[in-house]
């Protein structure tokens, strides 16, 4: 009854001519007509239809196809493949562990020894996380380190894979008297009301491949869950996170292999040189893009999660969709290079349930392509009628997390 009512309300809200077309032609005809108009508009602007790809399907039926099986440059749509591969290999709630140890003893606020930072390769280890560790060290009674900062990689911070840079930033975060405006902004945005740490390290920074002997492990810092890290990667299309996760999944070739198997397409339709999408050589067919997204949806459902837990949603999230004109509740991944624009996602419809769309465009016209893509998805939603009750894949099941949460730091030993 609700779907019938929504259909009637939507129908009577359409212009007179569109009402007539809908009465005379089924939705599939309208979708094919709009596909041809879309391609003609791009051709008039000088962009060959041969360089564009379109695929629209429900879970059961192909609705629109234009070069659907041709691998095209897909830019950051590659991150869907990375999401699929890493979440197949690791649990949704997998955590990266960064540990803090000491040598020597703590006396009157001074660590008379070295501070040991044992990296956990956390791809979302940022200012806020290090500040929380600084506060935990203060709680242990450490305000000054007479010895060195000893770093045991892998360590990355603020998306930099350079351990020397990461170590330097970690030392800055520990002592609020040395904070830069960038660190101050991170604190204000996410940690306001929490203490400002004060840990001064007097010695040098040293690196070694193994944990020093005679070390006392003091703290264990747990990252955000892997599923939330994947969401942050897709939300902001973060290339550094993508490369870390792709490496965890076995590298670009392994990611492509998993994605093709899960999407049930020939391996030739997913050709990857990395996990981020940087580079025109990352090629994915529109059919494979939808196949990956629907496979990700199915896999997440088996883990009691949803696509809304790992993809940005129009009307809900900041990031890559913040300024796009997409129907509310659309879950989508964007992709952009200087000469590539892509949009792949799902939207809830009354006619066909969850519908997946893949729009891959080639040419030096990023803003123009984005406008045309948004109009395409709007037309798709209107023609198939927005669903008044979106499916489970559009409902987030994940717990809310925030950066710098002290509850994610476990005290292992006190003096």
Helices and strands as residue ranges (DSSP letters): H 2-12, H 16-24, H 27-44, G 49-51, E 53-58, E 62-66, E 72-73, G 75-77, H 78-89, E 97-102, E 105-107, E 110-112, E 115-118, H 127-139, E 144-145, E 149-152, H 163-174, G 176-178, H 181-190, E 200-201, E 205-207, E 216-222, H 226-236, H 239-248, H 252-263, G 267-269, E 270-271, E 283-284, H 286-302, G 307-309, E 331-337, E 340-349, E 353-362, H 366-384, G 392-394, G 406-408, E 409-411
